[in-house]
């Protein structure tokens, strides 16, 4: 199921009072693509690669509209909690709570859906980063690693951004084996974070 199909199902099946604010994150930003996404029921569009300031602005618009339309509704919780103890070094829970609150509230279905889509984007970018490293396309590696450091930091990842910073700094100068090592560490850390977030 792609994003358009998921949005259409949500709009059709969910009650009006529970409808989430849906932001499309896509590489297709032509006027026709935008019309198709908005016509499917999405509220806003953020283009890939995601820039932190653009994403923040989209989340602020979502929060503003949500507050305007639902000022009388009290969310049960805006804080996410781990299902079991985890190393503090893996995630900064305060940062993650802020991210989830901006996406609609930690306990809301819309926030959890947005987080799942956000994590899937990071996964796809990781795959693309690996391809650029294997092809030794260092400028692409540098730009994508920089974006991934920002994206992963936005959800409160503590160690993961460091691996991307190392890739950004050393690509093209360090031995390829070292870069592949940083990538492997980033992939492993990402998978651990993803498994943890799925338990929330």
N, C-alpha and C positions, 0 to 999 in steps of 0.2 A: 504494500500500500504506500503510495507516494504522498507528498504533502497536500496536493490538491484533493485527492480522494479522502484523506483523513479529515481535512477541513470540511468537505461536503458532508461527510458522515456526522461529524460533530454538529454542524449547523442543522442537519435534518433530525438527529436523534435526541439532542440534549434540550432540556427545557429552556425557555427564554431567560429565566432568572439565573441559569447556570452557564450561560454562554461565555466562553473565554475570549480574551483579546488575542488574536493570532497574528504573529509577525512572520512573514515569509523571509527566509534567508536563502538567496538564490544567486546564481551567476548570470541568469537570464534577465536582463533589465530593459529590454526593448519595450516600446509602448504597448505592443501587442501582448508581450508576456506579462507586463504589469496589469493590463486589463483582464487577462485570463485569471491571474491570481486573485485580484480583487473581486472579480466576478464569481469566483469559487467561494468567496466568503471571508477571505483574509482581510485583516484590518490595516496592515502596513507592510512595507517591503524593505528589507535591508540587503544590499548587494554584496556578493563575495568578490574578493576576500574581505572579510568583515573588518571594518575599522572601529576601534574602541569608541571614538567620539560619536560615530554614526549609530552604533548599537545603543550607546547610552541615551542618545536623543530619542531613539525609537521607544526605549523602555520608559523614558520620561513621558512621552506622549501617551503610552499605554496606561501608566499610572494616573495621569491627569484625567483621561477619559473614564477610567474605572472609578476614580474618586467622584467625578461629576455625576455619573450615572447611578452609582451605588453607594452614595454617602450614608444612607440609612442602614446598610447591611454591615454587620460585624463579622469579620473573618474569624474562624475558630482559632487560628494560630498563624503567625508569620515566621515561625522559627522551625527549622528542620533539626532533627536529632538523629544521631546514629542509632541503628538497631542494636549495636553491640560496641564495646570499647574498641577504639582504633588508635594507632599511633598519632599523636598530635602533629607530628611532622608532615603527615600526608595532606591534611586539609586544614585551612583556617576557617573554622565554622562561622565566625562572625562575618567574614567576607561572603561566604556562601549564603548565609541568612540574608544579607543585604541584596545579593543577586536575586534570590528567590522572592523577596519582598517586592523588588522592583518589577518582577515578572508576574506579579499578581497575588503573592502570598505563599509562604512555604507550604501551607496545607492545601492549597488549591490544585485542582486538576490541570488548570491552564499553566501554572508555574512548573509543574512536574513534566508536562508535555513539552514546554519550551526548553527545559533543562535536557530532556532526552534528545531533542532535535539539535541542541547546541553541542552535546557530546558527540553525536553522530557526525556533525560537521568537523569537529576536531579530529575524529577518527579518519575521515576522508582526507583531511589536510595532511595527517601523518603519513598516509599512504602516498600522497603526492610528493611529500618531502623525501621519502625513501627513493622514489623514482628519480628525483633531481640529484640526490647524492650519488646514486648508482651511475647516472649519466655525467656526473661531475659538472653540473650546471650551477656553479657557485653563486652567481647573482640571484638566481631563483631560490637557492637554498637559503641565502642570507635574508631575503625578503620574507619568505614563508616562515622561517624560524622566528623572525622578529614578531610576526603576526601571531604565531602559536604561543609565544611567551606571554603576549598580552591576553589572548583568549583564555589560556589556562589559568592565568592569574586572576581573571575576572570571576571565576567560580571558586576561588580560594585555594587552588592547588599551591602547595608550598614548595615542593622540590621540583616538580615538573617544569616550571618556567626556567629553572637554572640549566637544565639540559638543553633547552632551546637557545638560551643565551650563549652557551658554549658553542653550539653549532653555528650560530650567527657570527660569533667572534673568530672562530678558528677555521671555518670552511675556506678551502683554497690554500691554506698554509699548513695545517696539521696533516699528518698521515691519514689516508683514507680509513685505515683500520680504527683510528681513534674516533673519527666522525661516526663510523658505523657503531662504535661502542656507545657513544652518546645517544644515537638514535635508538639503539636497543634498550638502553636504560629508560628513555622517554616512553617507548612503547610499553614496557613492563609497568612503569609507574601509572601510565594512563589506564591500562587494563585494571589495575588494582583500584584506582579511583572510580572507574566506571562500575565495577562490581559493588563497591561500597554504596555509591549513589543509587543503584537499583534497589538496595535494601531499605532506603529511606521511606 
